[in-house]
Amino acid sequence: GPGSYTVGTMSERFDCHYCRDPLHGKKYVQKEGRHCCVKCFEKFCANTCMECKKPIGADSKELHFKNRYWHDNCFRCFKCYTSLVNEPFMLRENNKVWCSNCTATEDAPRCKGCFKPIIAGDQNVEYKKMVWHKDCFTCSQCKQVIGSGSFFPKGDDFYCVSCHEHKFAKTCAKCKNPITSGGLTYQEQPWHSECFICSNCKKQLGGKRFTAVEDQFYCVECYKECVAKKCAGCKNPITGFGRGTSVVNYEDESWHDYCFKCTKCARGLANKRFVCHNGKIYCAECPKRL
């Protein structure tokens, strides 16, 4: 409080320093060695309250801080109006005083969801310099709370794992369920790795050689054993892999191109004239020698 003036009742013969009215028997104020009546004190000497802008009279309780003055009943939090007499406070912009609670709330980051402050102790979620209350961080699709769970950002939206799968993930050509990670593509269709398998032995075919037969997939071994035609010459399966990728077909029988040769002279007959005699294949010249 102030200590620069004294208030009392004049017992001696003094006149007011300003209006010259006698002060004997009247209340007066002494400031800086001068005596003045209460009225002149308020007019010429009193400090002005920072809040109400009125003079702080001799009968009022005065509070001061850094050369700023308030009536005691004007010294309240600018935000919540709580009296700050004997309470911690902060002087902020425009010379307004704030209580510590309102200061903490005002300076706290704002939730991206509800735009209310996130104060100490609140559970929150942070992402790319943005912050939410934990219960305000929700899926843009189903509106369920994501909280601290996994999520997928898409522009300004956020999706829980389930909604992201149904909205954005590719669908497996076989099981029709979303492909959330990995997978492969065959003929511009996406597959789970575990769905792209051999129809016979059920082994995964990703990164391996395989053959497609009427929408069924076979590994090389199963194709040879279960699907491939057997060569009428060497009796081995015709797979289309490696040597002899060309096939010769004649009357429901098939040969590797290198196995299709004359029974007598062993001349290769692929893409050449040949004669079939008693179920055997000959070149055009050998039947004449039989």
C-alpha positions in Angstrom: 0.0 0.0 0.0 1.0 3.7 -0.2 3.4 5.2 2.2 3.8 8.6 0.7 1.1 10.4 2.6 -0.5 10.6 6.0 -4.2 11.0 6.9 -5.3 12.6 10.2 -7.4 15.2 11.9 -5.8 18.7 12.2 -5.3 19.9 15.8 -3.2 22.9 14.8 -4.0 25.9 12.7 -3.1 25.0 9.1 -4.7 25.9 5.9 -5.1 23.6 2.9 -2.1 24.0 0.6 -4.4 24.2 -2.5 -7.7 25.8 -1.6 -6.5 27.7 1.6 -9.5 26.6 3.6 -8.7 26.2 7.3 -8.0 22.6 8.3 -8.4 23.0 12.1 -10.7 20.2 13.4 -11.0 18.7 9.9 -9.7 15.6 8.3 -6.6 16.3 6.2 -3.9 14.6 4.2 -0.2 15.3 4.5 1.9 14.5 1.5 5.5 15.6 0.7 5.4 18.0 3.7 2.1 19.7 2.5 -1.2 19.7 4.2 -4.4 19.5 2.1 -8.1 18.9 2.6 -9.5 15.5 1.5 -11.3 17.1 -1.5 -8.1 18.7 -2.8 -6.1 15.6 -2.2 -8.4 13.6 -4.5 -8.3 16.4 -7.1 -4.6 17.1 -7.1 -2.7 14.3 -5.4 -4.5 11.0 -5.5 -3.3 8.2 -7.7 -5.7 7.1 -10.5 -7.0 3.5 -10.4 -5.8 1.5 -13.4 -9.1 -0.3 -13.6 -11.9 2.2 -13.0 -9.8 5.3 -13.9 -11.1 7.1 -10.9 -8.9 8.7 -8.2 -8.1 6.6 -5.2 -9.3 8.7 -2.2 -7.7 9.1 1.2 -10.3 6.8 2.7 -9.8 4.0 0.1 -7.4 1.1 0.4 -4.8 1.3 -2.4 -2.8 -1.4 -4.0 0.2 -0.7 -6.2 2.6 -2.7 -8.5 5.3 -1.2 -10.7 4.1 2.4 -10.4 0.5 1.3 -11.2 -2.3 1.7 -8.7 -5.7 0.1 -8.0 -8.6 0.4 -5.5 -8.5 -2.8 -3.5 -12.0 -3.8 -4.8 -10.8 -3.1 -8.4 -7.8 -5.4 -8.2 -9.5 -8.4 -9.8 -8.7 -10.9 -12.5 -9.5 -9.4 -15.9 -10.9 -12.8 -17.1 -12.8 -14.3 -14.1 -13.2 -11.2 -11.9 -11.8 -13.0 -8.8 -10.2 -10.7 -6.2 -6.4 -10.8 -6.4 -5.8 -9.2 -3.0 -3.2 -11.5 -1.4 -3.4 -13.8 -4.5 -0.7 -14.5 -7.1 -1.3 -12.5 -10.3 0.3 -11.5 -13.6 0.2 -8.1 -15.3 -0.5 -8.7 -19.0 -1.2 -6.5 -22.0 -3.1 -3.2 -21.6 -2.1 -3.3 -17.9 -4.7 -5.9 -17.1 -4.1 -8.2 -14.2 -4.8 -12.0 -14.5 -5.0 -14.7 -11.9 -2.6 -17.6 -12.3 -5.3 -20.0 -13.4 -6.6 -17.8 -16.2 -3.1 -17.0 -17.3 -2.3 -20.7 -17.6 -5.6 -21.3 -19.5 -5.0 -18.4 -21.8 -1.5 -19.4 -22.7 -2.4 -23.1 -23.1 -2.5 -24.6 -26.6 -6.0 -24.9 -28.2 -7.6 -28.2 -29.1 -8.0 -28.6 -32.9 -11.3 -30.3 -32.3 -13.2 -28.2 -29.7 -10.9 -25.1 -29.8 -10.8 -25.1 -25.9 -7.5 -24.8 -24.1 -5.5 -27.9 -23.2 -4.3 -27.4 -19.7 -1.7 -29.3 -17.7 -2.9 -32.8 -16.8 -5.3 -33.1 -19.8 -4.6 -36.2 -22.0 -3.9 -35.1 -25.5 -2.7 -36.2 -28.9 -0.1 -34.3 -31.0 0.5 -34.6 -34.7 2.5 -32.2 -36.9 2.4 -29.3 -34.5 -1.4 -29.7 -33.9 -2.9 -30.9 -30.7 -6.2 -32.4 -29.6 -7.8 -33.5 -26.4 -7.6 -37.3 -26.4 -11.4 -37.5 -26.6 -11.6 -34.9 -29.4 -9.3 -36.8 -31.7 -11.9 -38.8 -33.7 -12.2 -40.6 -37.0 -13.5 -38.4 -39.8 -15.6 -41.3 -41.1 -17.2 -43.1 -38.1 -16.6 -40.3 -35.6 -15.4 -42.8 -33.0 -12.6 -41.7 -30.7 -9.1 -42.6 -32.0 -7.3 -41.4 -29.0 -3.8 -42.8 -28.9 -4.7 -45.6 -31.3 -3.4 -46.1 -34.9 -4.7 -43.8 -37.6 -4.2 -42.7 -41.2 -4.0 -39.0 -42.2 -5.6 -38.0 -45.5 -5.3 -34.2 -46.1 -7.1 -32.5 -43.2 -8.9 -35.7 -42.2 -7.9 -38.6 -40.0 -9.2 -42.2 -40.3 -9.2 -45.1 -37.9 -7.7 -48.4 -39.3 -11.1 -49.9 -40.1 -12.5 -46.9 -41.9 -9.3 -46.4 -43.9 -9.3 -50.0 -45.0 -12.9 -49.8 -46.3 -12.6 -46.3 -47.8 -9.1 -46.3 -49.4 -7.5 -49.8 -49.3 -7.4 -52.0 -52.4 -9.7 -55.1 -52.3 -8.2 -58.5 -52.9 -9.4 -60.2 -56.1 -9.9 -63.5 -54.3 -11.2 -62.8 -50.7 -12.6 -59.3 -51.4 -11.1 -58.0 -48.2 -9.0 -54.8 -48.0 -5.2 -55.1 -48.5 -3.7 -53.1 -45.7 0.0 -53.9 -46.4 2.1 -55.8 -48.8 0.2 -57.7 -51.5 0.9 -58.2 -55.2 -0.7 -57.4 -58.6 -1.4 -59.8 -61.4 -3.1 -58.7 -64.6 -3.9 -55.3 -63.0 -5.7 -57.0 -60.1 -4.5 -56.8 -56.4 -4.1 -59.9 -54.3 -3.1 -60.6 -50.7 0.1 -62.6 -50.8 -1.5 -65.4 -48.8 -4.4 -65.5 -51.3 -2.3 -65.8 -54.4 -1.5 -69.5 -54.1 -1.2 -72.7 -56.0 -4.6 -74.4 -56.5 -3.1 -77.8 -55.8 -0.4 -77.5 -53.0 -1.6 -74.2 -51.6 2.0 -72.7 -51.6 2.2 -68.9 -52.1 3.3 -68.0 -55.6 4.6 -64.4 -55.1 8.0 -64.1 -56.7 7.8 -67.6 -58.1 7.1 -69.1 -61.6 3.6 -70.2 -62.1 1.0 -71.0 -64.8 -2.6 -69.8 -65.0 -5.1 -72.3 -66.3 -8.8 -71.2 -66.5 -8.5 -68.8 -63.5 -6.5 -71.3 -61.5 -2.9 -70.9 -60.6 -0.3 -73.7 -60.3 3.3 -73.7 -59.3 5.7 -75.4 -61.8 5.8 -78.7 -59.9 2.0 -79.0 -59.6 1.5 -77.9 -63.2 3.8 -80.7 -64.4 2.2 -83.3 -62.2 -1.5 -82.4 -62.4 -2.2 -80.3 -65.4 0.4 -80.4 -68.2 0.0 -82.8 -71.1 2.5 -85.6 -71.5 4.8 -85.6 -74.5 3.9 -88.5 -76.8 7.6 -88.8 -77.5 9.5 -88.6 -74.2 6.5 -89.1 -72.0 7.6 -86.1 -69.8 5.2 -83.1 -69.1 5.0 -80.3 -71.6 5.3 -77.2 -69.4 6.2 -74.4 -71.7 9.2 -73.7 -69.5 12.9 -73.9 -70.5 13.9 -75.9 -73.6 11.1 -76.8 -76.0 8.6 -74.0 -75.3 7.0 -74.8 -78.7 4.5 -77.6 -78.8 3.3 -79.8 -81.7 -0.3 -81.1 -81.5 -1.6 -83.9 -83.8 -4.8 -86.0 -83.4 -5.2 -85.4 -79.6 -1.5 -86.0 -78.9 1.2 -83.5 -78.1 5.0 -83.4 -78.4 7.8 -81.2 -77.4 9.0 -79.6 -80.6 12.4 -81.3 -80.2 10.6 -84.7 -79.6 8.6 -84.5 -82.8 10.9 -86.4 -85.1 11.0 -89.2 -87.7 10.7 -92.6 -86.1 13.2 -94.0 -88.6 15.8 -91.3 -89.3 15.2 -89.1 -86.2 15.0 -86.0 -88.4 13.2 -83.2 -86.6 9.8 -82.6 -88.1 8.5 -79.5 -86.3 7.1 -77.1 -88.9 7.9 -79.7 -91.7 5.9 -82.2 -93.7 5.4 -85.6 -92.1 3.6 -88.9 -92.5 1.7 -90.9 -89.9 1.9 -94.7 -90.5 0.6 -97.3 -88.0 0.6 -94.6 -85.3 4.2 -93.6 -85.9 5.5 -90.4 -87.3 7.9 -90.4 -90.4 9.4 -87.8 -92.6 8.2 -87.6 -96.1 11.0 -89.8 -97.5 11.3 -92.7 -95.0 7.9 -94.3 -95.7 9.1 -95.0 -99.3 11.9 -97.1 -97.8 9.7 -99.2 -95.6 
